Amino acid sequence: MPDTGQTVLQDFLAAASANNTEKLNADLKSGVPVDSADAEGRTALMIATQANAIDAARVLIEAGADVNAKDRLQDSPYLYAGAEGRLEILKMTVAAGANLKAVNRYGGTALIPAAHHGHVEVVRYLLTTKTDIDHVNFLGWTALLEAVILGNGSRTYRDIVDLLLQAGADASIGDKEGVMAIDHARSRGQTEIVQLLDKHAETRD
């Protein structure tokens, strides 16, 4: 016979993934802990975030789910939402008290992988918060460096670089070898990003 408690947990987490708010509300009312988690340490809110189940995430956050609870990969709903472009859920986690200084397993804040993955609107939003724009991750990269090094120089990444520069990102910060964003952009043939960085340097002189 299956363990009843385990079955209830599995159903609750499945409801989070499926955006089944009726089931979530019923389970929460019956006493299922809002921060119930699976074997990987993923809470119901984390699972809803991964599925971009916005309504489920709202129900869980309103019920008091911990937006900063980390799984075994050191991701939290806040960090994952930023990294994977879940903008609506990201906004909800910030409103619910997300730790803007939290870092993922690479030592990066939510802003850095958002810049890496080309999530322009997420970057735009995070720059309106108190996120540290010049935070350096374990690789030695800021969000600006990551957008250049891991980006492809397309319009998306030009927009991200422009947003970061307009918000005051320090383009003089180099990587662990001291190589700055403009040097990385030049070596990658990202001509328009080089022009952006050059123009930014001129206005600061």
N, C-alpha and C positions, 0 to 999 in steps of 0.2 A: 504493500500500500504506500502511496506517495505521502511525504510529510506535508500535512495540511498547511503549516506555516510557510514552508518553502513554496508551495503552490500559490498561496496568496501573494507572496513576494514576487514571484515570477509574473503573475497576472498584473500586478501593480506596475511593474517595470515595463511590461509589454504595452500597457495602456499609455504610459508616458511616450513610448516610441510611436504609437499609433495615433497620438493626438486625441485619445479618447477621454475627454474631460468628464463625461458622465461617470465613467468607471473610476477615474481618479478621485472625483469628489465623493463617490460612495465609499471607496476604500479609506480615504482620509477620515470620513465621518465614522467609519467602523473602528478606527484606531490604528490603521497602518501608519507607521512613522514616516513622515514626509521625506526624511533623508535616508530611507532604505536604499541599500546598494547591492550590486551584484558582486560576483567573485573578483572582478577587476577593480573594485572600489568605485564603480560608476553609480552615482546616485540617480534617482529618477529624473531629477532636473538635468543632470549631465546627459542622460540618455535622450531626453526630450530635446536638448540643445543639439546633440549630434544629428538628430532626425529633423532638425529645424521645425519641431512641433511647437509652434508659437503659442497656441491656446493652452496646450498642456503645460508649457513652461510658465505661463501666466498664472494658472491655477496653483502650481507648485510654489511659485515665488510668493503669491498672496497667502499661501498656507504656511509660509515661514521657511521654505527651503534655503539651505546654505549655498549662496552663490559662489562661495570661495572654497567649497569642499573639493579636495583634490583626489583624483583616482591614482592608480598605481603608475601611470605614465606622467604624473605631476601636472595633469590638466585639470582645470576647474571649469565650471560652466562659463564664467567670465572669460577666462583665457581662451577656451575653445571657441567661444562665439566670436571673439576678436580675430583669431587666427583663420577661421573658416568662413568669415563673412556673414555670420548670423546676426545681422544688424539689429533687428527688432528685439531679439533676445538679449543681445549685448546691452542695449539701452535699458532694458528691464533689470539686468544684473547691476548695472551702475546705479540705477535709482534705488536698488535694494541694498546698497552698501558694498559693492565689490571693492576689493583691495586693489587699488590701481598700481600698487608697488609689487604685486605678486608676479612671480616669474615662472616660466615653464621649465622643462628639463634641460633646455639649452640656455637657461639664464636670461631669457627674453621676456619683456613685458608683452601685453597683448598687441601693442603698436608694431613691434618688430615683425612678427610673422604676418600681420595684416599688410604691411608694406611689401614683404616678400611675395605674398600670394596675389598681390594686385587688387586688393579690396579697397578701391578708392573711397567709397562712401564710409566705410569703417574707419579708414585713416582720417578722413575729414571729421567724423564724429569724435574720435578719440582725442583729436587735437583741441577740441572744445573742453576737454576734461583736464584734470591736473596730472595726467600721465607725463612721465619724464621723457621729453622728446629726444634727449641725448643719452638715454640709458644704453650701456654697452653690455652685450650678452657674453656668454662664455667663449664665443668664437672671436670676440674682439670687435663686433660689429654693432653699429647703431642702426636705427630704422633707415636712415638715409643710405648708409653703406649697403645694407641688405637689399634695398630697392635697386641699387645699381649692380651689385655683384650677382644677385640671384634673379634680377629682372632681365628683360630682353630689349629694353630701350624703346618699347612701343609707346603709343599714346597713353595707355594706362599707367605705365611707369613714369612717363614724363609728368603726368598729372600728379602722381604721388610725390615725386621729387619736388615739384613746384609747391604743393601744399606744405610739405615739410619745411622748405626754405622760407616760405611766407610766414610760417608759424615760428620761425627763429631757430631752426635746426643749425647746429654748428658744423659747417662743411669742412672745417679745418681738422676735425677729429679723424685720425687715421686708424687703420686696422692694427693688428699686433705687430706688423712690420712697418708701420708708419705710413702706409699707402693711403692717400685720401680718396674720397669719392670721385673727384674729377679725374684722377689718374686711372682709377678703375674704369670710368666711363670712356676715357680715351682709348685704353687698351682693348675695350670691347666694341669700339666703333659706334658708341652711342652719341652721335654727333649733336643731336638736339639737346640731350641732357648735359653734355659738355657746355653748350651755349648757355643753358639755364644756370649752371654752376658758375660760369665765367661772369655772367651778368650779375649774379648775386654777389660775387666777390668784388666787383667794381662798385656796387652800391654801398658796400661796407667799408671800402677804402676812404 
